[in-house]
């Protein structure tokens, strides 16, 4: 069975966030850079359900894990100008 290929916009949609390119860029700009010691799922800006989803996907190495990792990297680096 093949794993689904999820995109960053589909992750934002899954999290209930606006998922157009401008909104994603704005989200990254607003919430980055995250402190190195802070786990992505523990960031203050997630709701409890968003945090649990992110945590579960990473811990279970589930379908969304790759794109969650991508978001994590983006939030650590901040906006690339």
N, C-alpha and C positions, 0 to 999 in steps of 0.2 A: 504494500500500500504506500502510495506516495504522500509525503507531507504537503499540505497546502502552502502556497507561496504567498505570504502576507506582505503587504506594503505598509509604509509609514502612514499614508492617508487612511488605510483601512484600520490600522491600530488606533489612530485618533478617533475614528468613527466608533470603534469598539469601546473606547473609553468614554464616549459621549461628548467628545470635543469637536469643535469645528475642524474640518479636515481638508480645507483648501490650502494651497501652497502659502498664501499670505498669512493665514491664521497659524499654520504650523511654524512658520518663520517667527512670527510674533510670540508664540508660546515659548520657543527656544530662547529668543532674545530676553523675554521677561523672566524666565526661570533658571537661567544659567549665568555663570557656571556653578554647578553643584560642588560642594566640598568633597574632597577625595574620600573621606571616611564615611560619608553619608550613603546609605543604600538607596538606590533609586526609589524603591517602594516606600521608603520612610520620609521622603520629601514632604514638606508641609502643605504643598498645593494640591495633593491628591485627596479625593474623597476616600472614605473607608473602603468602599467597593472597588474603586480604581486601584488603590494600594494593594488590596488582596489579590486582585487579578494579576497585577504585575509580579507580585511575589510568587504566586502559584505558577505562573508561566515559566519563570526562571528556575524555581526549585524543581519543577517537574520536567524541565527541558522540553516543554510542550510546544505545540504548533507555533505559538506566537513568540517563542524565546528569541529567535534571531532578530526579529524587528524590535523587540523590547531592548535587546542589547544595542541595537543601532540607535534607538532613542537615548539610551543611557550614555553612549559615547557623545552624541550631539549635545546633551545637557552638560556634560563635563567640559567640553571644549568651548561652548558658547558659540555665538554667531561668528561665522567666518566671513570677514569682510573683504 
